[in-house]
Amino acid sequence: QQAAVSTMTDHVDGVCSIEKVSESDATDFLVLQDAWAECHLDLARPYYPALTMRDWQLLLCCPSPKILDSPKGRVGIFKAIVQGKAIYSDITILKAVIRPGETSDEEMIGFVMYERMDFPTGSTTSSSSSSATLQRTKSSSVGMDWTSESEFASTESGGGAAASTEDRPWLQVKQLYVDPAHRHRGLGRQLLKAVLEAHCELGYLDIRLQVVDLNIAALEWYRALGFLVSELSRRFLGDNSQGNIVVYKKMILRAQPAI
């Protein structure tokens, strides 16, 4: 069950709305998704100059080389998500669009992709094996997943423990991106707010995500919204023999968000 999403806000260039994507949005979505991957390429270039755009696409956008290299591969995955097919039924993509005028075409300027995660009946968050199994059975062809569960301990200065784990579902943000030309106008905040508002009545109160530790600006932004770092993970990129490893900070927002 999903709640409909349609949030309207004023924007300097017109009216901005947060809506679910449709199949006709495939091209615009993939352009923004590639721009998101390119941002990561730029962040890592000083440290890993040999990494390519394709390396980041495989890590962030589509782990399957066969699908990535197919002319219609990613479009097919996008349409399967929109249609709610099989393993993609719990994934939703919301878009931020602006309409400069009544007769002007809309422009997609941002998006958020997230997945609804439910614990199996009778399981508890203290069972790391059941949650890890849950994660592995969810769709993995649309980017990185939250790969393990553990007791959440805040790594923020002060060292206090984060909120205790509870047996309740959460929303896993896989991808969030806003066009740089439209940043600092609250669109990222509106996208996350729309995610929560669409599902909070169904019991989804937590948001979890991962941020590459090189992206200081994003980490500070998420912290300002109330996210806490829970643990670290690492990923190999490109040729494993080259030892290209990036570290991700897993973050969680519980219950009362500041968004």
ABEGO torsion letter per residue (X at the ends): XBBBBBBBBBBAAEBBBBBBBBAAAAAAAAAAAAAAAAAAAAAAAAABAABBAAAAAAAAABABAAAAABAAAAAAAAAAAAAGBEAAAABBBBBBBBBABAABBBBBABBBBBBBBBBBBGBBAABAAAAAAAAAABBAAAEBBBABBBBBBBABBGGBBBBBBBBBBBBBBABBBBBAAABGAGAAAAAAAAAAAAAAAAGBABBBBBBBAABAAAAAAAAAAGBBBABBBBBBBEBAAAGBBBBBBBBBBBGBBAX
